[in-house]
Amino acid sequence: MKLQNWWFTTLLGTNESMQPPLSQNIESDIVIVGAGAAGLSAAISLMDKGLKVVLLEKNICGGDTSGKSAGFLTPDSELELAQLIRRFGITGAADLWKVATTGVSMMANHISKHKIDCDFQVQDSLFLGIGNGGWQDILEEVESRKLLKFDQQLYTKESLKGILGSDAYSGGVRYTGTFGVDALLYCQGIKKVLLENNVQIYESSEVEKIEDHRVNTHLGSVKAGQVIFCADKLQHSLTHFADNVYHAQTFLSVSEPMDEKKIATMFPEGRYQCWDTDLVYTYFRLLGTNRLLLGGGDMLTTFSKEDVNSSRVIDKVIKHFKEKFPYLADLEFIQFWPGRIDTTRDLLPTVARDEKNPWLHFVLGCVGLPWATFCGDFAARHSYNDAACTDHHYYEYLRAGRDFFVPLWLEKMVGKQIVFSLNNAWAKYYQKDIRSKETRRITSRREAENAVVNKK
Ligand SMILES: Cc1cc2nc3c(=O)[nH]c(=O)nc-3n(C[C@H](O)[C@H](O)[C@H](O)COP(=O)(O)OP(=O)(O)OC[C@H]3O[C@@H](n4cnc5c(N)ncnc54)[C@H](O)[C@@H]3O)c2cc1C
């Protein structure tokens, strides 16, 4: 099995060309730094506003986390609906779920409107329980979805066998409105749309410094009225908000194409995108080419500082997966790759303006392509015309400096990794923001904004 990102392999078969690096000092109305799902979404939101928009990317568009991802377009990311309800109550959870569902539909709409060729698949989500604890998680998710009046289908261990060829799961919940994509081709497709709409894009252009309204790369600079950072793995030297973010590592692998008979055994009814209830979960879906995409990780490497490039972790994921689907024992996985997803301590993104320089916007730690897509668009809309926006309450959910269970000063003593993983676990399994002053403030702001919208 080769260490190589499959999506880069798919890019080799296209005519996508690189944009040259920025090599001059230029001016624009808005400069966006980082062209993953968030930065591209910010750019597309601004492209037809009659503004001069510049996009700077240190790699190629989508060349970092977005273009390594498994391309599951589902609202369910690290925070399940039940966990959001526990933390924020029903109203808050509905607000935040809307972030993710809006992000999913924005991406699907861009693909269909601009005819982006990115292996777009309509794939229902199938969340799978492992053991009795997993079954309880499934039931809780179903109850949570019912509270928000969403549709879904619950499967017991027995009935699940009708839609998935495995008896290793204790049940599952399935819902519609979710899709699969080749996220690197998606990003490159959006790049093309932006170029056609006069957005200036410079790839291989890493921003190294911000001086007042000017961002500097190694060869040039852009002076802009508004600056939107949608960049990952940011250095503290660029912003103190970088301290809000760490990363979690996961691994992906892709198989040789599967034959139709095996596919029919695995998915007798339809090709779902699946993941399970384990803490470090396994996830899989079929690509349009009938290759199986399989991802996962382990506890030891999730929070490691650098990419772990050995196949050790994914080999184990594949082994356990094949135990659940024994008829796939001889399926060969041909490529694998790791990726580190930027995340905050409580798994919600940070979207904030610099306190002293309100023209400087940051979108950081988005876990999930849909979250990134919503947040990039949100920051862009607010940077362009804050007064016309009626969703300021999201700034409260996503502000920097939120409350954390394990105090941050401990990071200096025991390291960011440990404190981060503890705060992540706390956010996922115990945190209740519902009673906090902040949540009350958000609720009253939300009500005020709703009143304005209703009046209009
Ligand atoms: C293996 C893996 C599987 C995943 N699977 C899924 C999935 O199935 N579904 C899902 O929704 N999410 C998935 N994710 C998570 C998802 O990829 C991320 O949450 C999402 O891509 C974040 O988008 P972003 O735009 O915020 O960040 P990024 O995609 O990281 O974009 C930030 C960009 O900024 C650039 N940059 C950084 N610093 C600078 C600088 N100084 N100057 C210029 N540019 C800079 C980077 O090169 C990068 O392109 C997965 C991630 C991984 C690693």
Ligand as a Chemical Component Dictionary entry (heavy atoms), coordinates in Angstrom:
data_LIG
# 
_chem_comp.id                   LIG 
_chem_comp.type                 NON-POLYMER 
_chem_comp.pdbx_formal_charge   0 
_chem_comp.three_letter_code    LIG 
# 
loop_
_chem_comp_atom.comp_id 
_chem_comp_atom.atom_id 
_chem_comp_atom.alt_atom_id 
_chem_comp_atom.type_symbol 
_chem_comp_atom.charge 
_chem_comp_atom.model_Cartn_x 
_chem_comp_atom.model_Cartn_y 
_chem_comp_atom.model_Cartn_z 
_chem_comp_atom.pdbx_ordinal 
LIG C1  C1  C 0 -8.304  12.231 6.499 1  
LIG C2  C2  C 0 -9.409  13.236 6.683 2  
LIG C3  C3  C 0 -10.723 12.864 6.447 3  
LIG C4  C4  C 0 -11.745 13.814 6.595 4  
LIG N1  N1  N 0 -12.992 13.458 6.220 5  
LIG C5  C5  C 0 -13.971 14.387 6.237 6  
LIG C6  C6  C 0 -15.252 14.081 5.708 7  
LIG O1  O1  O 0 -15.491 12.995 5.202 8  
LIG N2  N2  N 0 -16.205 15.034 5.766 9  
LIG C7  C7  C 0 -15.962 16.268 6.277 10 
LIG O2  O2  O 0 -16.879 17.096 6.304 11 
LIG N3  N3  N 0 -14.745 16.587 6.769 12 
LIG C8  C8  C 0 -13.750 15.685 6.743 13 
LIG N4  N4  N 0 -12.510 16.006 7.200 14 
LIG C9  C9  C 0 -12.318 17.326 7.827 15 
LIG C10 C10 C 0 -12.264 18.427 6.792 16 
LIG O3  O3  O 0 -11.325 18.090 5.801 17 
LIG C11 C11 C 0 -11.845 19.755 7.435 18 
LIG O4  O4  O 0 -12.623 19.999 8.559 19 
LIG C12 C12 C 0 -12.026 20.895 6.437 20 
LIG O5  O5  O 0 -11.365 20.578 5.245 21 
LIG C13 C13 C 0 -11.500 22.200 6.972 22 
LIG O6  O6  O 0 -11.536 23.140 5.924 23 
LIG P1  P1  P 0 -10.769 24.510 6.064 24 
LIG O7  O7  O 0 -10.996 25.300 4.839 25 
LIG O8  O8  O 0 -11.147 25.134 7.355 26 
LIG O9  O9  O 0 -9.242  24.098 6.227 27 
LIG P2  P2  P 0 -8.162  23.623 5.128 28 
LIG O10 O10 O 0 -8.743  22.747 4.110 29 
LIG O11 O11 O 0 -7.005  23.126 5.921 30 
LIG O12 O12 O 0 -7.783  24.963 4.418 31 
LIG C14 C14 C 0 -6.861  25.886 4.955 32 
LIG C15 C15 C 0 -5.932  26.295 3.833 33 
LIG O13 O13 O 0 -5.067  27.327 4.298 34 
LIG C16 C16 C 0 -3.810  27.162 3.693 35 
LIG N5  N5  N 0 -2.854  27.918 4.505 36 
LIG C17 C17 C 0 -2.437  27.643 5.763 37 
LIG N6  N6  N 0 -1.593  28.611 6.203 38 
LIG C18 C18 C 0 -1.497  29.498 5.196 39 
LIG C19 C19 C 0 -0.790  30.714 5.036 40 
LIG N7  N7  N 0 -0.020  31.198 6.009 41 
LIG N8  N8  N 0 -0.874  31.366 3.855 42 
LIG C20 C20 C 0 -1.652  30.898 2.839 43 
LIG N9  N9  N 0 -2.368  29.755 2.954 44 
LIG C21 C21 C 0 -2.295  29.070 4.105 45 
LIG C22 C22 C 0 -3.594  25.658 3.696 46 
LIG O14 O14 O 0 -2.653  25.259 2.762 47 
LIG C23 C23 C 0 -5.024  25.157 3.396 48 
LIG O15 O15 O 0 -5.228  24.893 2.024 49 
LIG C24 C24 C 0 -11.462 15.112 7.047 50 
LIG C25 C25 C 0 -10.138 15.469 7.279 51 
LIG C26 C26 C 0 -9.126  14.550 7.096 52 
LIG C27 C27 C 0 -7.715  14.980 7.333 53 
# 
loop_
_chem_comp_bond.comp_id 
_chem_comp_bond.atom_id_1 
_chem_comp_bond.atom_id_2 
_chem_comp_bond.value_order 
_chem_comp_bond.pdbx_ordinal 
LIG C1  C2  SING 1  
LIG C2  C3  SING 2  
LIG C2  C26 DOUB 3  
LIG C3  C4  DOUB 4  
LIG C4  N1  SING 5  
LIG C4  C24 SING 6  
LIG N1  C5  DOUB 7  
LIG C5  C6  SING 8  
LIG C5  C8  SING 9  
LIG C6  O1  DOUB 10 
LIG C6  N2  SING 11 
LIG N2  C7  SING 12 
LIG C7  O2  DOUB 13 
LIG C7  N3  SING 14 
LIG N3  C8  DOUB 15 
LIG C8  N4  SING 16 
LIG N4  C9  SING 17 
LIG N4  C24 SING 18 
LIG C9  C10 SING 19 
LIG C10 O3  SING 20 
LIG C10 C11 SING 21 
LIG C11 O4  SING 22 
LIG C11 C12 SING 23 
LIG C12 O5  SING 24 
LIG C12 C13 SING 25 
LIG C13 O6  SING 26 
LIG O6  P1  SING 27 
LIG P1  O7  DOUB 28 
LIG P1  O8  SING 29 
LIG P1  O9  SING 30 
LIG O9  P2  SING 31 
LIG P2  O10 DOUB 32 
LIG P2  O11 SING 33 
LIG P2  O12 SING 34 
LIG O12 C14 SING 35 
LIG C14 C15 SING 36 
LIG C15 O13 SING 37 
LIG C15 C23 SING 38 
LIG O13 C16 SING 39 
LIG C16 N5  SING 40 
LIG C16 C22 SING 41 
LIG N5  C17 SING 42 
LIG N5  C21 SING 43 
LIG C17 N6  DOUB 44 
LIG N6  C18 SING 45 
LIG C18 C19 SING 46 
LIG C18 C21 DOUB 47 
LIG C19 N7  SING 48 
LIG C19 N8  DOUB 49 
LIG N8  C20 SING 50 
LIG C20 N9  DOUB 51 
LIG N9  C21 SING 52 
LIG C22 O14 SING 53 
LIG C22 C23 SING 54 
LIG C23 O15 SING 55 
LIG C24 C25 DOUB 56 
LIG C25 C26 SING 57 
LIG C26 C27 SING 58 
# 
